[in-house]
Structures are given as structure tokens and as C-alpha cells.
Amino acid sequence: MKLELVQSDAEKRIFLDLAKEIYAHDPNWIRPLDKDIEAVFDPKKNKLFKTGACSRWVLYNDSGVAIGRVAAFVNKQYKEAQPTGGIGFFECIQDFDAAKFMFDHCKAWLQERGMEAMDGPINFGERLSWWGLLTEGFYEPLYQMNYNPPYYKELFERYGFQLYFNQICFGRDVQGAVPAKFEERHGKLSLDKNFRVRSIKKSELDKFAKDFAYVYNKAWAGHGGGKQIEERVALKMFNNMKPVIDESITWFAYYKDEPIAIWVNLPDLNQWFKHLKGKFGWMQKLKFLYLKKFGKCDRFVGLVFGIIPEFQGQGVDAYLVFEAAKTIQATKKYRNYEMQWIGDFNPKMINIAATLDAKPSRNLVTYRYLFDRSKEFVRHPILK
């Protein structure tokens, strides 16, 4: 076996296409868009190259057939107990020796750069995308969510990777009855006419981006020392999402016109992208526009739910969800709702999922491998 560094366009194509062989007989696999993966490895598009480093390889057997791929990266913004690098975009045939060959290579590459541990499979970027190994819930993945064969778990754990934290997704039936406790709490707050809700409007993205940043910075970014978001960054994010925003599923709550809560959702883009087979040229863009208008997308995805501290514990979550549900259920467009993953180290956010009457739908795992095997392994600390 040998690992070849990916550099040329031909090697990039092999890296991308290898997954087709791994998932050839898996009807639930949805091929990610090539452009989304390539953006991770493009210094012009990924700002982490300014302070970090990233390489990727394809593994070939003795006959010259591609049987695996992997990437390794050093992200200076990834602050852990010890210098910790990452590996990701891992694909491999069901062969431990092949997986070990790649893991050993990544370990050596990271050690050369001063790392003392490696996490994986993770992303050379934000945790929102390409993060974790799927261990439960092997059905169609959400957009930019990792998906893998069940045997990958054995490959990682046999090598010595240990569970650093679970990534729990939650979901629920959209058309199911809203819990009685929601209606009761909603009724109490409705008596105060200072409370109101609004769905997002594409024509007012400046306003909603400002309101989003306000709530996010007061309520959501504080969990685990999360970064503050500037209004201009929020507006850029909303403008990027504008082509796929469904005004009926993103909601804001206000008290005396002050934004106090946000519930940001998008349609599950994979329900459309699964028909594009990883491509997004002009023909696929036309097909996407057609699918978005006439195709089926019956699942939407929760991105952010937050309430400012002054209004937490008062039933605002129930008020917001109950009001939004009137519109969402009336459209009869969606059948399923699923939240992006929440780390098991974050009980506050898990409790928020519970208030939405959502149940665990799938689980991913972030694994860690300490290079010093005599060092005590410690799981991700619980956020207070």
C-alpha cells in the first residue's frame, strides 16, 4: 500500500470519486457537492489556511487501486488541553490494515507539526459541517453532515481512538400535536400583548440579521465561550442563505419590540442535492431551481434556537414554537424536523431540544487519540 499526496486536478478527482465505490450499494448515502468539499481544501476560500495547515491523501493498494482517502489538519484556533490536530474526510474499504496505514501517516504528519493528539473525523473548519462519525441513525444525512458505513466505528476504536463526545441530533414529526404544556404556556404569555412573533422576511434581511446578532450574542454564543457574531457577518450569512430561505420556518420573538428569541431553520438541502450526484455546474443549477420549485422537500433543519437570559425559563420557547407551528403545520409542506447536533457536554442546549418535544434521531461521535498512550484520557468537559 502507498499514500499519495493530492495535488493535481486528476488526484482531486480520484479523492472525490472514491466515495462512490464505498457507497455503491448504500441507498441512504447522498453524495456531497464536490464544490463544498473542495472549498475546504482551497486556501482562497478557507481562511484557516492563513494560520493552519492541511494535506490530503489517497491510499492505493499494491495493484494501484484507490482503496481509501484521508485528510489531516492543524487549526491554530482549535484550543484543547494539549496541541490537537484533526483528521477528516476519511473513507476506507472494510480493511483495518488499510485504515491503520492512513491513521499512522496522519499521526506522523501531525507530530511533525507539534501536535500531541488527533481528533476525528472532524473538519478543517467550523463544527457545523463534516464533523463526527455516524454511529446511530443510518438514514439520509442532512446537508454537509458526515455519513459513513457502520464498520468505520470498529476501524477507529480498534486503532485506539476514544470517545471524546457524542453529537446528538434531535427530531420530531412536524404534523404531530403540539404538546399541551406548550399550549398552556403560550396561553399565559399571550395575555401580555407586549409579546409577539414574526417570521423572517427576505425583504427585511438587514433588520433580521441585526435582531439575530443581538439574541445570538446574548443567549447562544455564551455557551462554552462561543464567539460573538457581528451584524455584518450575520447579514452576510442571511444573504448567502437567501436563495433557500423559507419564510414560514424561521421565527423571531419580541417583547416591546426588543428581540428576545430566535428559531432559525432551513429546508434540508440534501433533499434536492441528492439528485445532482455531487455536481453543481450550470445544468445542475437549473435542475436545482426546478427541484426547489416543483420537487419534494419534506424535512427542515434546525440551525439555531436561543432566548436571551432575561426571558429564559418563562415559557418563551413554548410561546415561539406554538405560534410558529400554526403556520408551519398549516402549509403541510413538511413532515419531519431535525435539529443539527448538540454535544453531550452541553446540557443546556439538550434541555432546549427537550422543550421542543424532540427525540434523539441520530448520533455522531468525535473521537480523540492521544499520542502519549500513557497519558490519562479525559472526555470533553461539561459546560456549566
RARA-V759118 format. One record per helix or strand. SS is the DSSP state (h for helix, s for strand). FROM is the first residue (numbers start at 0). TO is the last residue. If there is no record, write none. Layout:
# RARA-V759118
SS/FROM/TO ; SS/FROM/TO
This chain:
# RARA-V759118
s/1/4 ; h/8/21 ; h/33/39 ; h/46/49 ; s/52/59 ; s/65/73 ; s/83/91 ; h/95/110 ; s/116/119 ; s/132/135 ; h/151/158 ; s/161/172 ; h/179/189 ; s/194/198 ; h/201/219 ; h/222/224 ; h/230/243 ; s/250/254 ; s/257/266 ; h/269/272 ; h/281/293 ; s/298/306 ; h/308/310 ; h/315/330 ; s/335/342 ; h/346/354 ; s/358/369
